[in-house]
Amino acid sequence: MVLPDLFVGVWVRESISVDGGPAREAEDVVWLQGHETFADVRIPLGDGTSAVEAFGGTTRWDGSALRWDHELDWHGAFAETDLGRIEWVDDVMVERGAMAVTSFDGARHEVAYEEVWRREAAGTSVLALGAAAVARRALHVAIDGWSVTLARSGPGTFAVRLVRPDAPTVELGEGGLRAPEPGDAAWGWSVRDERADASRVGPGVETVSKHDVRRVLP
């Protein structure tokens, strides 16, 4: 299901409130939302003792809430349903829902949260790619000069690349894996979003029709 255009773009989180607490922001959170595919990177600010979160997959809209189905998730922090009710307040999007947290005794329970998102780019140029093989999987979402690439190649590996206009590229990962470049034929990239322009992918893939993508050999 193709999302309404008002959701498509680059979103930066302004704040989060958990369990009725004050609104704050202790992470650098970037969410790229294509017409169907999304990628989300959350980098803690400060002393770096918290884990980076990175995940991506497919987004659905039911008229009042967004649901994110995770296909790649670095730490699996969102194993439960990732669902947020949406409200527009002035020029920001407010997302409300429930999130699972772990108490000091190890018990898991749900608490309410509220996130405030600001759209940095409206998604005039959107490309979403996917790669899936027996032992590895990757996603790449590019919107208006921003991009997020996520990859996994077997147990204990994960890689993230975050590209922003006029900012240094961020590359993170574990297990010695680096995020593949879009168009790298070894990963077998294909276009996930039929409204994407595959001519910008590079030498690794080529659009034959809206629904058929083939690799281009050297």
Secondary structure, 3 states (H helix, E strand, C coil): CCCCHHHCEEEEEEEEEECCCCCECCEEEEEEECCCEEEEEEEECCCCCCCCEEEEEEEEECCCEEEEEEEEECCCCCCCCEEEEEEEECCEEEEEEEEEEECCCCCEEEEEEEEEEEEEECCCCEEEEEEECCCEEEEEEEECCEEEEEEEECCCCEEEEEECCCCCCEEEEECCCCCCCCCCHHHCCEECCCCCCHHHCCCCEEEEECCEEEECCC
